[in-house]
Amino acid sequence: MIWIVLTLVAVLVIVVIRGIVSGRVRFDQLPPALSSAAAHGLPQRPTGADVASLTLETAPVGYHAEQVDDTLDALEARLREQEEELRAWRSP
């Protein structure tokens, strides 16, 4: 009797593994992240100060926080450079 149960379990495991490998059995490992706060993104024409004050929520899945921080720092620096260039052009 035990051999029948073990055989059925082994067959079931093999079928499930083949289904996963072939892509026929699909499942999401993590549900989509839920937001606990309203999204306050950047304005239509962001300034360096807007980027500096931007805060984003963390989530179990997504981007590496360090890469996002580095990208936002570069964006902030570039916007500040452009703001300075505009001030130079506008001042007599």
C-alpha positions in Angstrom: 0.0 0.0 0.0 2.8 2.5 0.9 4.4 1.8 -2.5 1.3 2.9 -4.3 1.1 6.2 -2.3 4.8 6.9 -2.9 4.5 6.1 -6.6 1.5 8.5 -6.9 3.4 11.2 -5.0 6.4 10.8 -7.2 4.3 10.9 -10.4 2.6 14.1 -9.1 5.9 15.7 -8.3 7.2 14.9 -11.8 4.1 16.2 -13.5 4.2 19.5 -11.5 7.9 20.0 -12.2 7.5 19.3 -16.0 4.5 21.7 -16.0 6.6 24.5 -14.3 9.6 23.9 -16.6 7.4 23.9 -19.7 5.6 27.1 -18.7 2.2 25.5 -18.6 1.9 25.9 -14.8 2.4 29.5 -13.9 2.3 31.2 -10.5 3.3 34.5 -9.1 5.8 34.3 -6.3 4.9 37.6 -4.8 1.7 39.6 -5.1 2.0 43.1 -6.5 3.1 45.7 -3.9 0.3 47.8 -2.4 0.8 51.5 -1.9 0.0 52.9 1.5 0.3 56.5 0.4 -0.8 58.6 -2.5 1.9 59.0 -5.2 3.4 62.4 -5.2 5.7 62.3 -8.2 7.5 65.1 -9.8 5.7 68.2 -11.2 5.4 68.7 -15.0 8.6 70.8 -15.0 10.7 69.6 -12.1 13.6 71.5 -10.6 16.6 70.3 -8.7 14.8 71.1 -5.5 11.9 69.0 -6.5 14.1 66.0 -7.1 16.0 66.6 -3.9 12.7 66.5 -1.9 11.2 63.5 -3.7 10.5 60.5 -1.5 9.5 57.1 -2.8 8.1 54.1 -0.9 10.1 50.9 -0.6 8.6 47.7 -1.8 9.6 44.0 -1.6 10.1 43.9 -5.4 11.3 46.6 -7.6 14.6 48.4 -8.2 17.7 48.6 -6.2 17.4 51.6 -3.9 21.1 52.5 -4.4 20.7 52.7 -8.2 17.6 54.8 -7.9 19.3 57.1 -5.4 22.3 57.5 -7.8 20.0 58.2 -10.8 18.0 60.8 -8.9 21.2 62.4 -7.7 22.5 62.7 -11.2 19.1 64.1 -12.4 19.1 66.6 -9.6 22.7 67.7 -10.4 21.8 68.1 -14.1 18.7 70.1 -13.4 20.6 72.4 -11.1 23.2 72.9 -13.8 20.4 73.8 -16.3 18.9 76.2 -13.7 22.2 78.0 -13.3 22.6 78.2 -17.1 19.1 79.7 -17.4 19.9 82.3 -14.7 23.1 83.2 -16.5 21.3 83.7 -19.8 18.5 85.8 -18.2 20.7 88.1 -16.1 22.1 91.1 -17.9 
